[in-house]
Amino acid sequence: MNGTLACVSVTAATAASCIAEMEQAASLGADVVEIRIDYMFPSPVLFAGELDVAKQVVQYVVGNRPRGTPCIVTNRAAWEGGNSTLSEEDRLALLIHAEAAGAEFVDVELKAIETYLPMRATMDKRAALIVSYHDFQKNLSKDELSEVYARMCRAGADVAKIAMMCESVSQTFDLFDLLAASPPLKTAALGMGPHGQISRILAPKFGAFVSFCSLLSGKESAPGQLAIAELKGMYRFGRLGRESKLYGVIGNAVQHSKSPLVHNAGFDRLGVDACYVPVLIKSDDQLTLKDVVQRGSQYGFRGFSVTIPHKENVMSLMDEMDDVARQIGAMNTVVIRPDGSKKGYNTDWTAAMDAIEQAAGAAGAGSLQGKRVLVIGAGGAGKALAYGAIARGAHSVFITNRTMSRAHQLVSDILPFASTHKCSVAAIDVTDKGSASSSTSTADVDVIINSTSVGMSPNADETPLDASLLRAGMIVFDSVYAPLETRFLREAKNCGCTVVSGLEMFVGQAVLQFILWNPELESHADQLRNLMRNAILSAR
């Protein structure tokens, strides 16, 4: 076990519920529980006698925490993102009482510390003092982080806690820098929001004192918290340390990605000291993309998966490109070598073509040799799958896209490669789903490949192609794997098509990535494929 504590924030509104949730947190592996008494006493006024009752409740809850599980007592003020609107005197008085009741830690805001310290000056029994700073609206610059931290040190904190909203992963790197600088206090440096979530997962890697999580999904006390079962299970929080290697999936919608699930399952089964995390980078944030790829190795990253929409833009950041990825003009895998140099690969096309040909063979339709193939989408994935169809001997490849200018551009890009393989390529417009021309364009197609994210959860009611353009005998492949059966595949099945789920492509490309990062484990490829497939099916 690493030295970083996993703390579950308990947000129950009653003493009985709080005690029950603390017990549940302990059973799930919490190292410490945070009792958020501002969820119990959000009222702005405690009338005569009510403060004494509130103190008794605090004493009762602290006294009934799980045996062997220390607690942090927090009464977060509304002005710092909490629920308490009590007067400062009453709010802080409840923390004083928590100390007297035997709480191991109390959390006091930096802005309130000058008021709080005189209140506890004569106490014989004191808790360890967490001095905290929260900004739910924005991040702190490096200079601001240093200034806030210095104030915490001067305030006599036993533990310094800084939590800030992160609008990019680069800002989360600033929190890693704070932890890596060997700060004099036990320190928690947490990024809030989806961009900051990796700071909670990777806290052990950078020597943080504690990371905060929720009891269950939906019970978060701060944006970006994960449920403890996910943190300690899928992300292997208790087994991470300073030497752990890091990997991640870069994309714009990585919150729904199953990549962390399958890769971390692989690391766990094969005993690799590593963690794979979601790295959220917005579509138009090229600065962060460049920063994460170029500086990732400084923080322990040894490779990345790359998904929509960065598969093309990331190529310029590589020191070397695999020949196939260069020909395709898109990549989905970054290998960071020991010297920090980066090489790009594309594992999408091989995995997709293998899945399609296996399904076609099982249906008695043979391989892709001589087939007419329609590819929906002209982005990075579309490039890879069009390339794959040509490489596997397709007779012709048609490209359609919501923006037809991109479809025409992709045709121009792949025309030289297609010519060498005697494959014709053309752009066709099937967006006018009911038109005669659309029906004519797809009438002789043997294989339809969706390379877009249309139909992905949570937009599972969408489809990239109207069902009227499908016919019995077609092979229909959807690269979307969440849900496993998309509307597109369901309608294709109803039309008598042979359907191929994106699950097989996803698992196949993930296995190839895993081996690129860990070539010494190549002999375990079949084991990994079964493990990853079962991990996704079990998580449904």
DAZICOR-V47641 format. One record per residue. N is the residue number from 1. RES is the residue in one letter. PSI is psi in degrees with one decimal (NA if undefined). OMEGA is omega in degrees with one decimal (999 if undefined). NEAR is the number of other C-alpha atoms within 12 Angstrom. Layout:
# DAZICOR-V47641
N,RES,PSI,OMEGA,NEAR
N,RES,PSI,OMEGA,NEAR
This chain:
# DAZICOR-V47641
1,M,140.9,176.7,16
2,N,175.0,-178.1,25
3,G,1.1,-179.0,22
4,T,129.4,-177.4,33
5,L,141.3,171.4,39
6,A,114.3,-175.8,47
7,C,124.7,175.3,44
8,V,124.0,175.5,49
9,S,118.0,-177.9,43
10,V,121.0,-171.8,48
11,T,28.3,-178.9,40
12,A,151.5,-177.3,29
13,A,-10.4,179.9,24
14,T,160.3,-179.7,24
15,A,-44.1,-178.4,31
16,A,-43.5,179.4,21
17,S,-38.1,179.3,21
18,C,-45.4,-179.8,36
19,I,-42.7,179.1,32
20,A,-41.4,-179.3,24
21,E,-34.1,175.4,33
22,M,-41.9,177.8,41
23,E,-42.2,179.4,29
24,Q,-41.5,178.6,26
25,A,-44.1,179.8,36
26,A,-39.1,-179.4,30
27,S,-24.9,179.2,21
28,L,1.7,174.5,27
29,G,14.7,177.5,31
30,A,134.8,176.2,39
31,D,-26.0,-179.4,36
32,V,152.3,176.4,40
33,V,143.5,175.2,49
34,E,120.1,178.5,49
35,I,108.9,-178.4,54
36,R,87.8,-176.7,44
37,I,-12.2,174.6,47
38,D,-16.5,173.1,38
39,Y,-19.5,178.7,33
40,M,-32.0,-175.2,34
41,F,66.5,-179.4,36
42,P,-11.4,-175.8,27
43,S,142.2,-178.2,23
44,P,-16.1,-175.1,21
45,V,133.5,168.5,19
46,L,116.5,-176.6,24
47,F,176.4,-177.1,14
48,A,126.9,179.4,10
49,G,-24.3,-176.5,11
50,E,-32.7,177.9,18
51,L,-39.8,178.0,25
52,D,-39.8,176.9,17
53,V,-43.5,179.3,19
54,A,-40.0,178.0,33
55,K,-39.8,179.1,30
56,Q,-38.1,177.3,20
57,V,-45.8,178.4,28
58,V,-45.9,-179.7,43
59,Q,-41.3,-179.1,28
60,Y,-44.9,-178.6,25
61,V,-46.3,179.1,39
62,V,-40.9,-178.5,40
63,G,-17.2,-178.8,29
64,N,22.8,173.8,28
65,R,157.9,-177.1,36
66,P,138.3,179.6,27
67,R,128.3,178.6,17
68,G,1.1,179.6,18
69,T,110.9,-179.9,31
70,P,162.8,-178.4,32
71,C,149.3,168.6,46
72,I,130.6,175.7,44
73,V,125.8,-177.7,47
74,T,135.4,174.0,45
75,N,72.6,-167.8,46
76,R,128.2,178.8,43
77,A,147.5,178.4,36
78,A,-31.6,-179.0,24
79,W,-4.6,174.4,20
80,E,32.9,172.6,27
81,G,2.2,179.5,26
82,G,-160.8,-176.4,29
83,N,-15.4,-171.9,26
84,S,125.2,173.5,30
85,T,19.0,175.0,27
86,L,162.7,170.3,31
87,S,153.5,-179.9,24
88,E,-37.4,-179.3,28
89,E,-48.0,-179.6,23
90,D,-40.1,-178.5,32
91,R,-48.0,-178.2,42
92,L,-27.6,178.0,37
93,A,-34.5,178.0,30
94,L,-32.4,175.5,45
95,L,-39.7,175.1,47
96,I,-42.8,-179.2,39
97,H,-33.3,176.5,38
98,A,-39.4,176.0,41
99,E,-46.3,-179.2,34
100,A,-29.4,-178.6,29
101,A,-7.3,175.8,31
102,G,13.8,175.5,29
103,A,139.1,-179.7,36
104,E,-31.2,-179.3,32
105,F,147.1,164.2,36
106,V,146.4,-178.7,45
107,D,120.5,180.0,44
108,V,132.4,180.0,46
109,E,144.6,178.0,41
110,L,-37.4,-179.0,35
111,K,-19.3,-177.5,23
112,A,-1.2,-170.2,29
113,I,-34.5,-179.4,29
114,E,-28.3,175.7,22
115,T,-36.7,-172.8,21
116,Y,-40.3,-173.9,31
117,L,-44.8,177.6,25
118,P,-28.0,-179.0,16
119,M,-28.4,-178.0,23
120,R,4.3,-171.9,27
121,A,-35.4,-174.9,13
122,T,6.9,-178.2,12
123,M,138.7,176.3,17
124,D,-35.4,-176.7,12
125,K,116.2,-176.3,18
126,R,148.6,172.4,25
127,A,163.9,169.9,29
128,A,139.8,-172.0,29
129,L,115.0,171.6,37
130,I,118.2,175.4,39
131,V,123.9,-169.3,41
132,S,156.2,176.1,39
133,Y,128.6,179.8,41
134,H,136.5,170.5,37
135,D,106.4,-177.1,30
136,F,-2.7,-174.2,27
137,Q,-34.5,-173.3,18
138,K,171.4,177.2,21
139,N,166.4,172.6,33
140,L,143.2,173.8,33
141,S,169.4,179.0,21
142,K,-40.3,178.5,19
143,D,-40.3,179.1,15
144,E,-38.6,176.0,20
145,L,-45.2,180.0,32
146,S,-40.3,-178.3,23
147,E,-43.2,178.2,17
148,V,-42.4,-179.0,30
149,Y,-40.6,178.4,36
150,A,-38.1,177.9,23
151,R,-37.0,177.5,25
152,M,-41.0,177.4,34
153,C,-43.9,-179.5,26
154,R,-25.2,-178.2,19
155,A,-6.5,179.3,28
156,G,25.6,-179.5,25
157,A,143.5,168.3,33
158,D,-33.3,177.9,27
159,V,134.1,175.2,36
160,A,130.9,178.7,43
161,K,121.4,175.4,42
162,I,125.5,176.8,48
163,A,126.5,-177.7,45
164,M,150.9,175.9,40
165,M,129.5,178.9,33
166,C,130.1,179.0,35
167,E,-0.9,175.1,27
168,S,159.6,177.9,36
169,V,-29.0,177.5,41
170,S,-37.0,177.9,36
171,Q,-31.5,174.4,37
172,T,-35.7,175.9,45
173,F,-33.3,177.6,40
174,D,-35.9,177.2,35
175,L,-37.8,175.7,46
176,F,-39.0,178.7,39
177,D,-39.5,177.9,29
178,L,-45.4,179.9,38
179,L,-36.6,-177.1,36
180,A,-14.2,-176.6,24
181,A,16.2,-180.0,17
182,S,62.3,-178.6,15
183,P,150.9,-175.0,27
184,P,-21.2,-178.7,21
185,L,158.3,164.9,29
186,K,133.9,-167.3,32
187,T,140.0,168.4,39
188,A,125.5,179.5,41
189,A,107.7,-168.0,52
190,L,132.9,172.7,51
191,G,132.2,176.8,45
192,M,157.7,-178.2,41
193,G,171.5,-176.0,33
194,P,-30.5,178.6,35
195,H,-26.3,-177.7,39
196,G,-0.8,-172.9,41
197,Q,-32.9,-177.9,42
198,I,-22.1,177.2,47
199,S,-29.8,178.6,50
200,R,-40.3,-179.2,49
201,I,-43.2,-171.1,53
202,L,13.1,179.0,53
203,A,-41.0,179.3,48
204,P,-32.3,-179.5,40
205,K,-33.2,-174.8,37
206,F,12.4,171.5,42
207,G,24.6,177.6,35
208,A,152.5,179.3,41
209,F,-39.0,-174.9,35
210,V,150.8,171.7,42
211,S,142.4,-174.6,49
212,F,139.5,-180.0,48
213,C,176.0,-179.0,45
214,S,162.9,176.8,40
215,L,-46.3,-179.5,40
216,L,160.1,173.0,23
217,S,132.0,-177.0,20
218,G,-7.2,179.5,17
219,K,28.3,-177.6,23
220,E,143.7,172.8,25
221,S,-6.4,177.6,35
222,A,146.1,-179.5,39
223,P,132.9,179.9,31
224,G,-11.0,176.9,35
225,Q,141.6,172.3,37
226,L,157.8,171.8,39
227,A,145.3,-175.3,37
228,I,-35.3,179.6,41
229,A,-37.7,178.2,28
230,E,-42.1,-178.6,28
231,L,-48.0,-175.6,44
232,K,-19.4,179.5,37
233,G,-79.9,-175.3,24
234,M,-40.1,-176.2,33
235,Y,0.8,170.0,41
236,R,39.0,-173.1,39
237,F,-43.2,-175.3,45
238,G,-11.4,-177.9,34
239,R,3.7,179.7,33
240,L,149.9,177.3,36
241,G,-173.1,-174.9,26
242,R,-24.0,-178.6,26
243,E,-2.4,-178.4,21
244,S,135.8,174.9,30
245,K,149.2,-177.6,34
246,L,144.3,174.1,40
247,Y,161.3,-179.2,42
248,G,162.3,175.5,49
249,V,119.7,179.3,44
250,I,126.2,178.5,44
251,G,178.8,-176.4,37
252,N,-14.9,-179.0,29
253,A,46.4,-172.6,27
254,V,-7.9,179.1,31
255,Q,-27.2,-178.2,27
256,H,3.7,-176.9,26
257,S,140.8,174.0,35
258,K,2.4,-178.4,38
259,S,-44.8,176.8,44
260,P,-37.6,-179.9,40
261,L,-50.6,-172.5,38
262,V,-39.6,-178.4,40
263,H,-40.8,178.3,50
264,N,-32.2,174.0,42
265,A,-40.0,177.5,36
266,G,-44.6,178.0,40
267,F,-42.2,-177.3,35
268,D,-47.9,-176.7,26
269,R,-38.1,-175.0,22
270,L,5.9,173.8,23
271,G,32.9,179.0,17
272,V,127.9,179.4,26
273,D,86.0,-174.0,29
274,A,164.1,176.4,41
275,C,140.2,-178.2,47
276,Y,126.3,-171.2,44
277,V,158.2,173.4,44
278,P,132.4,-179.5,40
279,V,94.6,-175.4,44
280,L,120.6,176.0,40
281,I,121.2,-176.4,38
282,K,157.9,-175.6,24
283,S,-39.8,-173.9,23
284,D,11.8,-175.3,17
285,D,72.0,-178.5,23
286,Q,-28.3,179.3,24
287,L,-43.7,179.1,21
288,T,-39.5,176.8,32
289,L,-47.9,179.7,36
290,K,-42.4,-178.0,23
291,D,-45.7,-177.5,24
292,V,-44.3,-179.0,39
293,V,-41.7,-175.6,45
294,Q,-35.3,-176.9,30
295,R,-4.0,-174.9,26
296,G,-39.3,-177.5,34
297,S,-27.0,178.3,27
298,Q,-23.5,-177.1,23
299,Y,7.5,175.6,36
300,G,2.8,178.3,34
301,F,134.8,-179.9,37
302,R,-1.4,177.5,39
303,G,161.3,178.3,45
304,F,145.2,159.8,50
305,S,149.5,-179.7,48
306,V,126.6,179.9,45
307,T,-171.3,-176.0,47
308,I,130.7,9.0,36
309,P,29.6,-168.1,34
310,H,8.6,-172.8,40
311,K,-23.5,179.0,41
312,E,-44.6,-176.2,35
313,N,-28.9,-176.4,30
314,V,-17.0,-175.8,45
315,M,-36.8,-177.7,32
316,S,-12.3,-178.4,24
317,L,-0.4,-179.0,29
318,M,148.4,172.1,33
319,D,-25.1,-179.7,21
320,E,145.7,177.9,23
321,M,137.4,168.9,27
322,D,144.2,-174.6,25
323,D,-41.4,-178.2,15
324,V,-44.6,179.5,25
325,A,-37.2,178.6,34
326,R,-41.0,178.4,29
327,Q,-40.8,-179.8,29
328,I,-39.2,-175.9,43
329,G,21.2,177.6,37
330,A,151.2,-179.1,44
331,M,159.0,178.7,47
332,N,4.8,-175.8,49
333,T,130.7,173.9,42
334,V,126.1,171.9,48
335,V,121.3,177.2,42
336,I,114.6,-174.8,37
337,R,165.6,-175.3,23
338,P,-28.9,179.6,16
339,D,3.5,178.5,12
340,G,-8.5,178.4,23
341,S,157.2,-171.8,24
342,K,134.5,177.6,31
343,K,136.4,-177.7,34
344,G,141.8,179.3,41
345,Y,166.3,171.4,41
346,N,112.7,177.6,45
347,T,-1.6,-177.7,41
348,D,-49.4,-167.5,44
349,W,-42.4,-179.6,42
350,T,-45.8,-177.9,36
351,A,-42.4,-178.8,33
352,A,-46.8,-178.4,43
353,M,-38.5,177.0,42
354,D,-43.0,-179.1,30
355,A,-42.5,-179.2,36
356,I,-44.7,-177.2,45
357,E,-32.9,177.0,34
358,Q,-43.7,178.9,25
359,A,-40.8,179.6,29
360,A,-42.0,179.2,28
361,G,-41.8,179.4,19
362,A,-28.8,-179.8,16
363,A,3.3,179.6,19
364,G,16.6,-177.2,15
365,A,5.8,177.3,22
366,G,-148.0,-178.4,21
367,S,-167.3,176.2,29
368,L,-6.2,-179.1,36
369,Q,121.7,176.7,28
370,G,4.6,-177.6,24
371,K,155.0,172.3,31
372,R,123.0,-168.7,34
373,V,131.1,172.6,46
374,L,124.4,176.2,48
375,V,123.6,177.3,49
376,I,118.1,-179.2,46
377,G,137.0,-177.2,44
378,A,23.0,176.2,44
379,G,-158.5,-177.6,40
380,G,-42.8,179.0,40
381,A,-39.7,178.1,44
382,G,-41.6,176.9,47
383,K,-47.3,-176.7,49
384,A,-41.8,-176.0,45
385,L,-33.2,173.9,51
386,A,-42.7,176.8,56
387,Y,-45.0,-178.5,48
388,G,-42.0,179.6,40
389,A,-41.2,178.4,48
390,I,-46.4,-177.9,40
391,A,-29.1,-179.3,33
392,R,8.8,169.5,31
393,G,21.7,177.8,29
394,A,145.5,177.4,35
395,H,-41.8,180.0,30
396,S,150.9,179.3,37
397,V,126.6,177.3,50
398,F,140.5,179.9,47
399,I,131.0,171.0,48
400,T,150.4,-177.0,42
401,N,153.1,177.8,35
402,R,-42.4,174.0,25
403,T,105.5,-171.1,20
404,M,-24.4,178.1,23
405,S,-33.5,177.6,19
406,R,-34.7,176.6,24
407,A,-44.5,178.3,33
408,H,-36.9,179.1,26
409,Q,-40.1,178.7,24
410,L,-39.7,176.6,40
411,V,-45.4,178.7,37
412,S,-39.3,-177.6,21
413,D,-39.5,-173.9,30
414,I,-4.9,-177.1,39
415,L,-44.8,179.5,29
416,P,-43.0,179.5,19
417,F,-42.4,179.7,29
418,A,-38.3,-178.5,31
419,S,-39.4,179.8,22
420,T,-21.0,179.2,15
421,H,10.9,179.0,24
422,K,44.2,179.1,20
423,C,130.1,176.7,32
424,S,146.1,179.0,30
425,V,146.8,-180.0,36
426,A,156.7,174.6,30
427,A,134.5,176.7,36
428,I,150.5,-177.5,34
429,D,112.7,177.3,32
430,V,16.4,-177.5,35
431,T,-27.6,174.3,26
432,D,83.2,-162.3,20
433,K,-26.2,-177.1,22
434,G,1.9,-172.9,19
435,S,155.5,178.1,16
436,A,-37.6,-178.5,16
437,S,-37.7,177.7,16
438,S,-43.8,-179.8,26
439,S,-42.0,179.3,24
440,T,-39.5,-176.9,18
441,S,-30.0,-177.4,30
442,T,-2.6,-173.2,37
443,A,-38.1,-174.9,23
444,D,11.8,179.9,24
445,V,136.8,178.2,34
446,D,-33.2,-173.6,37
447,V,133.2,174.5,47
448,I,129.2,-177.7,47
449,I,119.1,173.4,51
450,N,116.5,179.0,45
451,S,0.7,-176.6,43
452,T,175.8,177.6,35
453,S,7.9,179.8,37
454,V,126.3,-178.2,30
455,G,-1.7,178.6,29
456,M,144.6,174.5,31
457,S,138.4,10.2,24
458,P,10.4,-177.9,17
459,N,50.1,-172.1,17
460,A,-7.7,178.7,22
461,D,-2.5,-179.1,19
462,E,158.1,176.5,23
463,T,145.3,-178.2,29
464,P,-10.6,-175.1,40
465,L,134.3,-179.8,40
466,D,139.7,-176.2,25
467,A,-22.3,-179.9,28
468,S,-17.1,-179.3,23
469,L,3.2,178.3,33
470,L,154.2,175.7,39
471,R,155.8,179.9,27
472,A,142.2,178.0,23
473,G,-17.6,176.4,24
474,M,152.6,168.2,36
475,I,123.1,-175.2,43
476,V,121.4,-178.9,48
477,F,134.5,177.3,47
478,D,121.3,-179.2,50
479,S,-14.7,176.1,49
480,V,132.7,179.9,42
481,Y,1.0,176.9,37
482,A,102.4,7.7,32
483,P,163.9,-178.6,32
484,L,-39.3,173.4,31
485,E,104.5,-179.9,30
486,T,167.6,175.0,36
487,R,-40.0,179.8,31
488,F,-48.6,-179.1,43
489,L,-38.0,-179.5,43
490,R,-45.1,179.0,29
491,E,-36.3,178.0,28
492,A,-40.9,178.4,35
493,K,-41.1,179.3,25
494,N,-24.1,179.0,20
495,C,-0.6,179.4,22
496,G,18.5,178.5,19
497,C,156.1,167.4,30
498,T,120.7,-174.2,35
499,V,146.7,-179.5,42
500,V,118.0,-179.1,41
501,S,149.8,175.4,38
502,G,-10.9,-180.0,40
503,L,-43.7,-176.5,36
504,E,-39.2,175.2,37
505,M,-45.3,-177.7,38
506,F,-47.6,179.9,42
507,V,-42.7,-178.5,42
508,G,-45.7,-179.2,38
509,Q,-31.7,179.2,41
510,A,-40.4,177.2,48
511,V,-44.3,179.2,41
512,L,-40.2,176.7,37
513,Q,-47.2,-178.2,42
514,F,-42.1,-179.1,44
515,I,-36.3,175.3,29
516,L,-37.8,179.1,30
517,W,-27.8,-176.9,36
518,N,69.2,-173.7,29
519,P,-22.7,179.5,15
520,E,-11.8,-178.2,13
521,L,17.4,-176.0,23
522,E,-32.3,-179.0,19
523,S,-13.2,-179.3,16
524,H,13.6,-173.6,21
525,A,-45.6,-178.9,26
526,D,-39.7,177.1,20
527,Q,-42.6,178.5,21
528,L,-41.7,-178.3,32
529,R,-45.6,178.9,32
530,N,-41.3,-179.8,24
531,L,-46.9,-177.5,28
532,M,-41.9,178.7,37
533,R,-45.7,-179.2,34
534,N,-33.6,178.7,20
535,A,-42.0,179.8,25
536,I,-44.1,-179.0,29
537,L,-35.2,179.8,21
538,S,-24.0,-176.8,13
539,A,-3.2,-176.9,17
540,R,NA,999,14
